[in-house]
Amino acid sequence: MLDNRGWSAVKEATRRVYPKGVAVAQEQYMARLDQRGERRFEDVAKAFGAHAERVTEAGQVEAAIRRCLEAVEGGQAAVLTARVTPL
């Protein structure tokens, strides 16, 4: 899962419906998911018994993917959350 701390559906819908609106002009879409604390999607996955990890550095990705694939091969669901540029 790519965590951009936003909800692109809201942003894109706003841009389509109000292309000349204030939200577009100010790049403020009320689509940020981190305004009231950080969302940890991997914690939700863990609560349901999945193998779950979060990476914040590029150097962590390869090993995390390997561990996730091992979990899947063992019959367990896996979620890997990677932080990317904010929405």
N, C-alpha and C positions, 0 to 999 in steps of 0.2 A: 504494500500500500504506500503510495506516495503522499506524504502529509505536507500539504502546502498551507496548512492552518486556515483554509478557506473553503468556501462552497461555490464552486465555479458555476453551477446551475443558476444560482441567484444572480451572479455577476453577468452572465451571458444573457439571461432573460431581461434584465434591466437594460442592457445595452441595445437589445433588439426592440424593446417596447418604447424606450425613451432615449433614442440615440443622441438627442441634443439636450438631455436633462442635466440637472445639477450633479447627480451621481457620476455620470460620465465625465463631466467637466472637471470634477474634483477628485476623480478616481476613488470614490468612497461608496462602496456597494452594500454595506451592512451584511457582508457575506463572510466575515472573519469568524472563525471558530475558536480563537484563543482570547477573545475579549473578556471572558469570565473564567479564566483558568485554562490550563492546558488539557487537551483531549488526548487520552492515551488509549488508542484503539487496540493496541496489543494487550492491554489489561483486560479488555472485554473478551478477547479471544482466549486468554488464559482462564478466565472464569468459566468458559465453556469447554475447558479441557484441551485446548489447542496448544501446540508449541508456539510460542510467540516471542519475538525479539524486536528491539528498536535500535536502529543505527543512526548515528549523527555525523559520522566521519566516513569519507570514501574508503579509507583503508579497512573499515569494518565489514564492508559489504560482502566480499567474497566468502569469508568464513561463515558469516550469518546465513548466506544462501545455502552453503553446504550443510549447515546444521538443520535448516528448514527442510531441505530435500531429504535428509536422513529421517527426519520425523515423518514426512509424507510416505516415504518408502516403508516405514514401520507401521503405517496405517493410521497415523495421527494427522489431523489438520494442522496447518502452519500459517502464521501471519507474520510478515516481516514489514515493519513500518520504517520508512526512510524519510527523514526530513529533507525537504527541497525548498527552493526559493518561495517565500510567502506569496499568496494570491494577491 
